[in-house]
Protein backbone atom coordinates (compact mmCIF):
# COMPACT_ATOMS: atom_id res chain seq x y z
CA UNK A 1 0.00 0.00 0.00
CA UNK A 2 1.25 3.51 -0.74
CA UNK A 3 0.21 6.87 0.64
CA UNK A 4 0.14 9.70 -1.84
CA UNK A 5 2.32 12.75 -1.19
CA UNK A 6 1.08 16.25 -1.96
CA UNK A 7 2.24 17.02 -5.54
CA UNK A 8 4.56 19.91 -6.19
CA UNK A 9 3.34 23.01 -7.99
CA UNK A 10 5.70 23.01 -10.97
CA UNK A 11 5.50 20.50 -13.80
CA UNK A 12 8.39 18.67 -15.43
CA UNK A 13 7.70 20.51 -18.73
CA UNK A 14 8.97 23.75 -17.19
CA UNK A 15 12.40 22.24 -16.54
CA UNK A 16 15.17 22.09 -19.12
CA UNK A 17 17.40 19.34 -17.75
CA UNK A 18 20.77 18.46 -19.27
CA UNK A 19 23.47 16.03 -18.24
CA UNK A 20 26.75 17.85 -18.70
CA UNK A 21 30.21 17.25 -17.31
CA UNK A 22 31.05 19.33 -14.28
CA UNK A 23 33.68 21.95 -15.18
CA UNK A 24 37.11 21.09 -13.81
CA UNK A 25 37.30 24.42 -11.95
CA UNK A 26 33.82 24.12 -10.41
CA UNK A 27 34.03 24.47 -6.63
CA UNK A 28 31.95 21.74 -5.02
CA UNK A 29 30.17 22.52 -1.75
CA UNK A 30 32.10 21.42 1.32
CA UNK A 31 29.42 21.80 3.96
CA UNK A 32 29.97 20.06 7.31
CA UNK A 33 27.68 17.19 8.26
CA UNK A 34 24.58 18.36 10.13
CA UNK A 35 24.74 15.81 12.95
CA UNK A 36 27.35 13.43 14.32
CA UNK A 37 25.33 10.33 13.40
CA UNK A 38 25.34 10.88 9.63
CA UNK A 39 28.85 9.54 8.80
CA UNK A 40 28.60 6.32 10.88
CA UNK A 41 25.09 5.60 9.55
CA UNK A 42 26.28 5.85 5.96
CA UNK A 43 29.47 3.89 6.63
CA UNK A 44 27.53 1.06 8.29
CA UNK A 45 25.19 0.69 5.30
CA UNK A 46 28.11 0.37 2.91
CA UNK A 47 30.11 -1.85 5.22
CA UNK A 48 27.35 -4.48 5.37
CA UNK A 49 27.09 -4.59 1.57
CA UNK A 50 30.84 -4.95 1.20
CA UNK A 51 31.17 -7.56 3.94
CA UNK A 52 28.57 -9.75 2.22
CA UNK A 53 30.21 -9.29 -1.20
CA UNK A 54 27.30 -7.34 -2.69
CA UNK A 55 29.41 -4.48 -4.05
CA UNK A 56 30.65 -4.92 -7.62
CA UNK A 57 33.34 -2.86 -9.42
CA UNK A 58 30.82 -1.27 -11.79
CA UNK A 59 28.72 0.13 -8.92
CA UNK A 60 29.00 3.56 -7.35
CA UNK A 61 28.07 3.91 -3.69
CA UNK A 62 28.83 7.16 -1.95
CA UNK A 63 28.16 9.50 0.94
CA UNK A 64 28.17 13.31 0.90
CA UNK A 65 29.21 13.09 -2.73
CA UNK A 66 27.97 15.54 -5.38
CA UNK A 67 25.23 14.43 -7.80
CA UNK A 68 25.10 16.83 -10.73
CA UNK A 69 22.42 18.07 -13.11
CA UNK A 70 22.18 21.17 -15.28
CA UNK A 71 18.73 22.72 -14.87
CA UNK A 72 17.71 25.63 -17.05
CA UNK A 73 21.40 26.08 -17.96
CA UNK A 74 22.48 26.30 -14.31
CA UNK A 75 24.52 23.64 -12.51
CA UNK A 76 22.76 22.06 -9.54
CA UNK A 77 24.64 19.82 -7.10
CA UNK A 78 23.17 17.88 -4.19
CA UNK A 79 25.25 15.65 -1.91
CA UNK A 80 23.03 13.00 -0.31
CA UNK A 81 23.99 11.22 2.86
CA UNK A 82 24.05 7.89 0.98
CA UNK A 83 23.33 6.84 -2.60
CA UNK A 84 23.60 3.87 -4.94
CA UNK A 85 24.15 3.71 -8.70
CA UNK A 86 24.10 0.20 -10.24
CA UNK A 87 26.54 0.85 -13.08
CA UNK A 88 28.93 3.66 -13.93
CA UNK A 89 31.65 4.15 -16.48
CA UNK A 90 35.16 3.69 -15.07
CA UNK A 91 37.38 6.73 -14.76
CA UNK A 92 40.84 6.85 -16.30
CA UNK A 93 43.80 5.59 -14.28
CA UNK A 94 44.97 8.20 -11.81
CA UNK A 95 41.75 10.23 -12.09
CA UNK A 96 39.72 10.82 -8.94
CA UNK A 97 35.95 10.94 -9.39
CA UNK A 98 34.89 14.18 -7.69
CA UNK A 99 31.21 14.14 -8.63
CA UNK A 100 28.71 12.10 -10.60
CA UNK A 101 26.49 13.21 -13.49
CA UNK A 102 23.79 10.60 -14.16
CA UNK A 103 23.14 9.52 -17.75
CA UNK A 104 26.47 11.03 -18.79
CA UNK A 105 28.86 9.00 -16.66
CA UNK A 106 26.65 5.95 -16.28
CA UNK A 107 23.22 4.85 -15.15
CA UNK A 108 20.67 6.94 -13.29
CA UNK A 109 20.87 7.10 -9.51
CA UNK A 110 18.78 4.22 -8.14
CA UNK A 111 18.58 4.92 -4.40
CA UNK A 112 19.16 8.04 -2.32
CA UNK A 113 19.08 8.34 1.46
CA UNK A 114 18.99 11.48 3.56
CA UNK A 115 19.27 11.62 7.33
CA UNK A 116 16.92 14.30 8.57
CA UNK A 117 17.94 17.72 9.80
CA UNK A 118 16.08 20.94 10.51
CA UNK A 119 17.72 23.02 7.80
CA UNK A 120 15.71 25.07 5.31
CA UNK A 121 15.22 23.43 1.89
CA UNK A 122 16.15 20.17 3.54
CA UNK A 123 15.34 16.51 3.01
CA UNK A 124 11.56 16.91 2.69
CA UNK A 125 11.55 20.27 0.92
CA UNK A 126 9.53 20.48 -2.30
CA UNK A 127 10.86 23.93 -3.19
CA UNK A 128 10.64 24.04 -6.99
CA UNK A 129 12.89 27.06 -7.58
CA UNK A 130 16.63 27.43 -6.92
CA UNK A 131 17.94 26.37 -4.53
CA UNK A 132 15.74 23.35 -5.14
CA UNK A 133 14.48 21.35 -2.18
CA UNK A 134 16.02 17.91 -1.92
CA UNK A 135 12.77 16.00 -2.30
CA UNK A 136 11.91 18.03 -5.38
CA UNK A 137 15.40 17.58 -6.84
CA UNK A 138 15.35 13.79 -6.45
CA UNK A 139 11.74 13.49 -7.58
CA UNK A 140 11.57 15.80 -10.60
CA UNK A 141 15.16 16.32 -11.73
CA UNK A 142 17.15 13.16 -10.97
CA UNK A 143 13.97 11.03 -10.85
CA UNK A 144 15.47 8.67 -8.30
CA UNK A 145 13.21 5.58 -8.05
CA UNK A 146 13.65 5.13 -4.28
CA UNK A 147 14.13 7.98 -1.82
CA UNK A 148 14.73 7.15 1.85
CA UNK A 149 14.59 9.64 4.72
CA UNK A 150 15.58 8.70 8.24
CA UNK A 151 15.48 10.50 11.57
CA UNK A 152 17.71 8.47 13.92
CA UNK A 153 16.61 10.40 16.99
CA UNK A 154 12.88 9.60 16.83
CA UNK A 155 13.53 7.13 15.12
CA UNK A 156 11.41 7.42 11.98
CA UNK A 157 12.20 5.74 8.66
CA UNK A 158 10.25 6.65 5.50
CA UNK A 159 10.65 5.23 2.01
CA UNK A 160 9.21 6.88 -1.09
CA UNK A 161 8.96 5.27 -4.50
CA UNK A 162 8.48 7.08 -7.79
CA UNK A 163 5.05 6.41 -9.30
CA UNK A 164 3.83 8.27 -12.37
CA UNK A 165 6.44 10.97 -11.83
CA UNK A 166 5.64 11.59 -8.17
CA UNK A 167 6.81 10.12 -4.89
CA UNK A 168 4.48 7.94 -2.87
CA UNK A 169 5.15 6.72 0.66
CA UNK A 170 5.62 2.96 0.94
CA UNK A 171 4.25 0.97 3.88
CA UNK A 172 6.57 -1.20 5.98
CA UNK A 173 6.08 -4.95 6.26
CA UNK A 174 5.05 -6.72 9.47
CA UNK A 175 8.65 -6.54 10.69
CA UNK A 176 8.76 -2.78 10.20
CA UNK A 177 11.09 -3.12 7.22
CA UNK A 178 10.92 -1.74 3.69
CA UNK A 179 11.70 -3.63 0.50
CA UNK A 180 14.29 -1.80 -1.63
CA UNK A 181 13.87 -3.39 -5.08
CA UNK A 182 16.97 -1.82 -6.62
CA UNK A 183 19.16 -3.68 -4.09
CA UNK A 184 16.83 -6.66 -3.57
CA UNK A 185 17.12 -6.13 0.18
CA UNK A 186 14.96 -5.04 3.08
CA UNK A 187 15.89 -1.88 5.01
CA UNK A 188 14.96 -1.34 8.63
CA UNK A 189 15.93 0.08 12.01
CA UNK A 190 18.14 -1.89 14.39
CA UNK A 191 19.07 -0.68 17.86
CA UNK A 192 22.50 -1.71 19.10
CA UNK A 193 26.22 -1.02 19.17
CA UNK A 194 28.81 -0.59 16.44
CA UNK A 195 32.32 0.72 16.98
CA UNK A 196 31.44 1.72 20.56
CA UNK A 197 28.39 3.70 19.42
CA UNK A 198 24.96 2.60 20.63
CA UNK A 199 22.20 4.09 18.49
CA UNK A 200 19.37 3.34 16.07
CA UNK A 201 21.13 2.05 12.96
CA UNK A 202 19.79 1.43 9.49
CA UNK A 203 20.46 -2.16 8.47
CA UNK A 204 19.88 -4.55 5.58
CA UNK A 205 18.07 -7.90 5.59
CA UNK A 206 17.92 -10.35 2.68
CA UNK A 207 14.76 -11.86 1.20
CA UNK A 208 14.83 -14.71 3.73
CA UNK A 209 14.96 -12.26 6.62
CA UNK A 210 18.64 -12.79 7.42
CA UNK A 211 20.46 -9.77 8.80
CA UNK A 212 23.46 -8.69 6.71
CA UNK A 213 26.37 -8.64 9.13
CA UNK A 214 28.87 -5.83 9.40
CA UNK A 215 32.51 -6.76 8.84
CA UNK A 216 33.28 -6.58 12.57
CA UNK A 217 30.34 -8.90 13.29
CA UNK A 218 31.65 -11.38 10.74
CA UNK A 219 35.07 -11.29 12.42
CA UNK A 220 33.46 -11.87 15.82
CA UNK A 221 31.32 -14.68 14.38
CA UNK A 222 34.43 -16.36 12.97
CA UNK A 223 36.22 -15.92 16.29
CA UNK A 224 33.35 -17.57 18.14
CA UNK A 225 33.22 -20.40 15.60
CA UNK A 226 36.96 -20.99 15.98
CA UNK A 227 36.62 -20.96 19.77
CA UNK A 228 33.79 -23.50 19.61
CA UNK A 229 35.93 -25.73 17.38
CA UNK A 230 38.81 -25.41 19.82
CA UNK A 231 36.56 -26.35 22.73
CA UNK A 232 35.17 -29.36 20.85
CA UNK A 233 38.71 -30.50 20.01
CA UNK A 234 39.72 -30.13 23.67
CA UNK A 235 36.69 -32.15 24.80
CA UNK A 236 37.55 -34.89 22.31
CA UNK A 237 41.14 -34.94 23.56
CA UNK A 238 40.00 -35.22 27.18
CA UNK A 239 37.58 -38.05 26.33
CA UNK A 240 40.36 -39.88 24.50
CA UNK A 241 42.68 -39.53 27.50
CA UNK A 242 40.01 -40.83 29.88
CA UNK A 243 39.33 -43.82 27.60
CA UNK A 244 43.05 -44.55 27.31
CA UNK A 245 43.43 -44.44 31.10
CA UNK A 246 40.56 -46.92 31.57
CA UNK A 247 42.08 -49.27 28.99
CA UNK A 248 45.40 -49.19 30.80
CA UNK A 249 43.60 -50.07 34.07
CA UNK A 250 42.27 -53.13 32.27
CA UNK A 251 45.76 -54.04 31.09
CA UNK A 252 45.13 -52.97 27.50
CA UNK A 253 47.64 -50.84 25.64
CA UNK A 254 45.55 -48.13 23.88
CA UNK A 255 48.42 -47.47 21.45
CA UNK A 256 48.30 -51.10 20.32
CA UNK A 257 44.57 -50.77 19.60
CA UNK A 258 45.13 -47.64 17.58
C-alpha positions in Angstrom: 0.0 0.0 0.0 1.2 3.5 -0.7 0.2 6.9 0.6 0.1 9.7 -1.8 2.3 12.7 -1.2 1.1 16.2 -2.0 2.2 17.0 -5.5 4.6 19.9 -6.2 3.3 23.0 -8.0 5.7 23.0 -11.0 5.5 20.5 -13.8 8.4 18.7 -15.4 7.7 20.5 -18.7 9.0 23.7 -17.2 12.4 22.2 -16.5 15.2 22.1 -19.1 17.4 19.3 -17.8 20.8 18.5 -19.3 23.5 16.0 -18.2 26.8 17.8 -18.7 30.2 17.2 -17.3 31.0 19.3 -14.3 33.7 22.0 -15.2 37.1 21.1 -13.8 37.3 24.4 -12.0 33.8 24.1 -10.4 34.0 24.5 -6.6 31.9 21.7 -5.0 30.2 22.5 -1.8 32.1 21.4 1.3 29.4 21.8 4.0 30.0 20.1 7.3 27.7 17.2 8.3 24.6 18.4 10.1 24.7 15.8 12.9 27.3 13.4 14.3 25.3 10.3 13.4 25.3 10.9 9.6 28.8 9.5 8.8 28.6 6.3 10.9 25.1 5.6 9.6 26.3 5.9 6.0 29.5 3.9 6.6 27.5 1.1 8.3 25.2 0.7 5.3 28.1 0.4 2.9 30.1 -1.9 5.2 27.4 -4.5 5.4 27.1 -4.6 1.6 30.8 -5.0 1.2 31.2 -7.6 3.9 28.6 -9.8 2.2 30.2 -9.3 -1.2 27.3 -7.3 -2.7 29.4 -4.5 -4.1 30.7 -4.9 -7.6 33.3 -2.9 -9.4 30.8 -1.3 -11.8 28.7 0.1 -8.9 29.0 3.6 -7.3 28.1 3.9 -3.7 28.8 7.2 -1.9 28.2 9.5 0.9 28.2 13.3 0.9 29.2 13.1 -2.7 28.0 15.5 -5.4 25.2 14.4 -7.8 25.1 16.8 -10.7 22.4 18.1 -13.1 22.2 21.2 -15.3 18.7 22.7 -14.9 17.7 25.6 -17.1 21.4 26.1 -18.0 22.5 26.3 -14.3 24.5 23.6 -12.5 22.8 22.1 -9.5 24.6 19.8 -7.1 23.2 17.9 -4.2 25.3 15.7 -1.9 23.0 13.0 -0.3 24.0 11.2 2.9 24.1 7.9 1.0 23.3 6.8 -2.6 23.6 3.9 -4.9 24.1 3.7 -8.7 24.1 0.2 -10.2 26.5 0.9 -13.1 28.9 3.7 -13.9 31.6 4.1 -16.5 35.2 3.7 -15.1 37.4 6.7 -14.8 40.8 6.8 -16.3 43.8 5.6 -14.3 45.0 8.2 -11.8 41.7 10.2 -12.1 39.7 10.8 -8.9 36.0 10.9 -9.4 34.9 14.2 -7.7 31.2 14.1 -8.6 28.7 12.1 -10.6 26.5 13.2 -13.5 23.8 10.6 -14.2 23.1 9.5 -17.8 26.5 11.0 -18.8 28.9 9.0 -16.7 26.7 5.9 -16.3 23.2 4.8 -15.1 20.7 6.9 -13.3 20.9 7.1 -9.5 18.8 4.2 -8.1 18.6 4.9 -4.4 19.2 8.0 -2.3 19.1 8.3 1.5 19.0 11.5 3.6 19.3 11.6 7.3 16.9 14.3 8.6 17.9 17.7 9.8 16.1 20.9 10.5 17.7 23.0 7.8 15.7 25.1 5.3 15.2 23.4 1.9 16.1 20.2 3.5 15.3 16.5 3.0 11.6 16.9 2.7 11.6 20.3 0.9 9.5 20.5 -2.3 10.9 23.9 -3.2 10.6 24.0 -7.0 12.9 27.1 -7.6 16.6 27.4 -6.9 17.9 26.4 -4.5 15.7 23.3 -5.1 14.5 21.4 -2.2 16.0 17.9 -1.9 12.8 16.0 -2.3 11.9 18.0 -5.4 15.4 17.6 -6.8 15.4 13.8 -6.4 11.7 13.5 -7.6 11.6 15.8 -10.6 15.2 16.3 -11.7 17.1 13.2 -11.0 14.0 11.0 -10.8 15.5 8.7 -8.3 13.2 5.6 -8.0 13.6 5.1 -4.3 14.1 8.0 -1.8 14.7 7.2 1.8 14.6 9.6 4.7 15.6 8.7 8.2 15.5 10.5 11.6 17.7 8.5 13.9 16.6 10.4 17.0 12.9 9.6 16.8 13.5 7.1 15.1 11.4 7.4 12.0 12.2 5.7 8.7 10.3 6.7 5.5 10.6 5.2 2.0 9.2 6.9 -1.1 9.0 5.3 -4.5 8.5 7.1 -7.8 5.1 6.4 -9.3 3.8 8.3 -12.4 6.4 11.0 -11.8 5.6 11.6 -8.2 6.8 10.1 -4.9 4.5 7.9 -2.9 5.1 6.7 0.7 5.6 3.0 0.9 4.2 1.0 3.9 6.6 -1.2 6.0 6.1 -5.0 6.3 5.0 -6.7 9.5 8.7 -6.5 10.7 8.8 -2.8 10.2 11.1 -3.1 7.2 10.9 -1.7 3.7 11.7 -3.6 0.5 14.3 -1.8 -1.6 13.9 -3.4 -5.1 17.0 -1.8 -6.6 19.2 -3.7 -4.1 16.8 -6.7 -3.6 17.1 -6.1 0.2 15.0 -5.0 3.1 15.9 -1.9 5.0 15.0 -1.3 8.6 15.9 0.1 12.0 18.1 -1.9 14.4 19.1 -0.7 17.9 22.5 -1.7 19.1 26.2 -1.0 19.2 28.8 -0.6 16.4 32.3 0.7 17.0 31.4 1.7 20.6 28.4 3.7 19.4 25.0 2.6 20.6 22.2 4.1 18.5 19.4 3.3 16.1 21.1 2.1 13.0 19.8 1.4 9.5 20.5 -2.2 8.5 19.9 -4.6 5.6 18.1 -7.9 5.6 17.9 -10.3 2.7 14.8 -11.9 1.2 14.8 -14.7 3.7 15.0 -12.3 6.6 18.6 -12.8 7.4 20.5 -9.8 8.8 23.5 -8.7 6.7 26.4 -8.6 9.1 28.9 -5.8 9.4 32.5 -6.8 8.8 33.3 -6.6 12.6 30.3 -8.9 13.3 31.6 -11.4 10.7 35.1 -11.3 12.4 33.5 -11.9 15.8 31.3 -14.7 14.4 34.4 -16.4 13.0 36.2 -15.9 16.3 33.4 -17.6 18.1 33.2 -20.4 15.6 37.0 -21.0 16.0 36.6 -21.0 19.8 33.8 -23.5 19.6 35.9 -25.7 17.4 38.8 -25.4 19.8 36.6 -26.3 22.7 35.2 -29.4 20.8 38.7 -30.5 20.0 39.7 -30.1 23.7 36.7 -32.1 24.8 37.6 -34.9 22.3 41.1 -34.9 23.6 40.0 -35.2 27.2 37.6 -38.0 26.3 40.4 -39.9 24.5 42.7 -39.5 27.5 40.0 -40.8 29.9 39.3 -43.8 27.6 43.1 -44.5 27.3 43.4 -44.4 31.1 40.6 -46.9 31.6 42.1 -49.3 29.0 45.4 -49.2 30.8 43.6 -50.1 34.1 42.3 -53.1 32.3 45.8 -54.0 31.1 45.1 -53.0 27.5 47.6 -50.8 25.6 45.6 -48.1 23.9 48.4 -47.5 21.4 48.3 -51.1 20.3 44.6 -50.8 19.6 45.1 -47.6 17.6 
